[in-house]
């Protein structure tokens, strides 16, 4: 999925960079949690 992070000027302030980086981490974390729980479910089911 391409990241779309263009402000009006096409540049971001450092705080915007930090915020989006933090969101990436949180998204990645929740994705990992989902993957792990799905994996656990399939392990239990087998």
MDTraj code that builds the backbone (N, CA, C; nanometers):
import mdtraj as md
import numpy as np

residues = "UNK UNK UNK UNK UNK UNK UNK UNK UNK UNK UNK UNK UNK UNK UNK UNK UNK UNK UNK UNK UNK UNK UNK UNK UNK UNK UNK UNK UNK UNK UNK UNK UNK UNK UNK UNK UNK UNK UNK UNK UNK UNK UNK UNK UNK UNK".split()
xyz = np.array([
    [0.0838, -0.1191, 0.0000],
    [0.0000, 0.0000, 0.0000],
    [0.0873, 0.1241, 0.0000],
    [0.0706, 0.2079, -0.0981],
    [0.1528, 0.3300, -0.1031],
    [0.1131, 0.4261, 0.0080],
    [0.2118, 0.4896, 0.0649],
    [0.1829, 0.5861, 0.1710],
    [0.1505, 0.7210, 0.1073],
    [0.0405, 0.7806, 0.1495],
    [0.0034, 0.9112, 0.0965],
    [0.0155, 1.0123, 0.2089],
    [0.1295, 1.0768, 0.2146],
    [0.1551, 1.1717, 0.3225],
    [0.2055, 1.3013, 0.2639],
    [0.1262, 1.3629, 0.1796],
    [0.1691, 1.4882, 0.1180],
    [0.0882, 1.6018, 0.1779],
    [0.1571, 1.6962, 0.2387],
    [0.0880, 1.8154, 0.2843],
    [0.0743, 1.9084, 0.1646],
    [0.0175, 2.0260, 0.1861],
    [-0.0049, 2.1174, 0.0747],
    [0.1250, 2.1534, 0.0051],
    [0.2311, 2.1716, 0.0826],
    [0.3589, 2.2093, 0.0238],
    [0.4366, 2.0866, -0.0224],
    [0.3860, 1.9679, 0.0072],
    [0.4593, 1.8479, -0.0280],
    [0.5678, 1.8176, 0.0735],
    [0.5720, 1.8963, 0.1805],
    [0.6709, 1.8718, 0.2862],
    [0.5990, 1.8713, 0.4197],
    [0.6602, 1.8063, 0.5166],
    [0.5966, 1.7967, 0.6468],
    [0.6861, 1.8555, 0.7544],
    [0.6221, 1.9062, 0.8576],
    [0.6990, 1.9558, 0.9710],
    [0.7476, 1.8367, 1.0522],
    [0.8515, 1.8557, 1.1315],
    [0.9045, 1.7446, 1.2126],
    [0.7983, 1.6797, 1.3002],
    [0.7077, 1.7596, 1.3533],
    [0.6061, 1.7009, 1.4410],
    [0.5113, 1.6127, 1.3601],
    [0.4831, 1.6532, 1.2355],
    [0.4004, 1.5689, 1.1494],
    [0.4720, 1.4377, 1.1212],
    [0.6020, 1.4469, 1.0964],
    [0.6814, 1.3265, 1.0716],
    [0.6721, 1.2326, 1.1910],
    [0.6864, 1.2899, 1.3098],
    [0.6817, 1.2090, 1.4314],
    [0.5456, 1.1434, 1.4476],
    [0.4412, 1.2217, 1.4251],
    [0.3058, 1.1693, 1.4420],
    [0.2806, 1.0542, 1.3472],
    [0.3179, 1.0719, 1.2211],
    [0.2916, 0.9663, 1.1236],
    [0.3779, 0.8443, 1.1520],
    [0.4986, 0.8662, 1.1990],
    [0.5850, 0.7531, 1.2341],
    [0.5236, 0.6761, 1.3501],
    [0.4684, 0.7509, 1.4463],
    [0.4066, 0.6856, 1.5612],
    [0.2854, 0.6051, 1.5161],
    [0.2086, 0.6613, 1.4231],
    [0.0914, 0.5905, 1.3727],
    [0.1336, 0.4629, 1.3020],
    [0.2435, 0.4697, 1.2271],
    [0.2946, 0.3508, 1.1588],
    [0.3262, 0.2419, 1.2599],
    [0.3917, 0.2809, 1.3686],
    [0.4286, 0.1839, 1.4715],
    [0.3036, 0.1217, 1.5322],
    [0.2046, 0.2067, 1.5608],
    [0.0825, 0.1550, 1.6222],
    [0.0086, 0.0633, 1.5256],
    [0.0056, 0.1015, 1.3980],
    [-0.0592, 0.0173, 1.2976],
    [0.0124, -0.1163, 1.2877],
    [0.1437, -0.1115, 1.2825],
    [0.2211, -0.2345, 1.2743],
    [0.1974, -0.3218, 1.3961],
    [0.1877, -0.2571, 1.5123],
    [0.1664, -0.3315, 1.6358],
    [0.0317, -0.4019, 1.6332],
    [-0.0727, -0.3300, 1.5950],
    [-0.2052, -0.3912, 1.5946],
    [-0.2120, -0.5005, 1.4888],
    [-0.1415, -0.4821, 1.3782],
    [-0.1386, -0.5855, 1.2744],
    [-0.0726, -0.7117, 1.3293],
    [0.0346, -0.6934, 1.4043],
    [0.1027, -0.8076, 1.4651],
    [0.0088, -0.8794, 1.5626],
    [-0.0636, -0.8013, 1.6415],
    [-0.1552, -0.8609, 1.7388],
    [-0.2610, -0.9446, 1.6677],
    [-0.3157, -0.8906, 1.5599],
    [-0.4179, -0.9631, 1.4841],
    [-0.3589, -1.0913, 1.4278],
    [-0.2406, -1.0800, 1.3689],
    [-0.1764, -1.1975, 1.3094],
    [-0.1526, -1.3045, 1.4148],
    [-0.1049, -1.2620, 1.5309],
    [-0.0759, -1.3579, 1.6375],
    [-0.2029, -1.4256, 1.6871],
    [-0.3091, -1.3491, 1.7051],
    [-0.4318, -1.4084, 1.7572],
    [-0.4920, -1.5039, 1.6548],
    [-0.4841, -1.4683, 1.5277],
    [-0.5343, -1.5578, 1.4231],
    [-0.4525, -1.6858, 1.4223],
    [-0.3210, -1.6713, 1.4348],
    [-0.2327, -1.7878, 1.4354],
    [-0.2638, -1.8777, 1.5552],
    [-0.2846, -1.8158, 1.6712],
    [-0.3177, -1.8933, 1.7907],
    [-0.4490, -1.9688, 1.7705],
    [-0.5471, -1.9008, 1.7118],
    [-0.6762, -1.9657, 1.6889],
    [-0.6594, -2.0888, 1.6004],
    [-0.5825, -2.0756, 1.4940],
    [-0.5661, -2.1887, 1.4023],
    [-0.4856, -2.2999, 1.4691],
    [-0.3920, -2.2626, 1.5552],
    [-0.3143, -2.3637, 1.6273],
    [-0.4055, -2.4426, 1.7216],
    [-0.4944, -2.3715, 1.7895],
    [-0.5853, -2.4376, 1.8828],
    [-0.6840, -2.5260, 1.8073],
    [-0.7252, -2.4808, 1.6904],
    [-0.8271, -2.5534, 1.6143],
    [-0.7717, -2.6841, 1.5592],
    [-0.6435, -2.6873, 1.5285],
    [-0.5873, -2.8079, 1.4668],
    [-0.5638, -2.9186, 1.5697],
])
top = md.Topology()
chain = top.add_chain()
for i, resn in enumerate(residues, 1):
    res = top.add_residue(resn, chain, resSeq=i)
    for name in ("N", "CA", "C"):
        top.add_atom(name, md.element.get_by_symbol(name[0]), res)
traj = md.Trajectory(xyz[None], top)
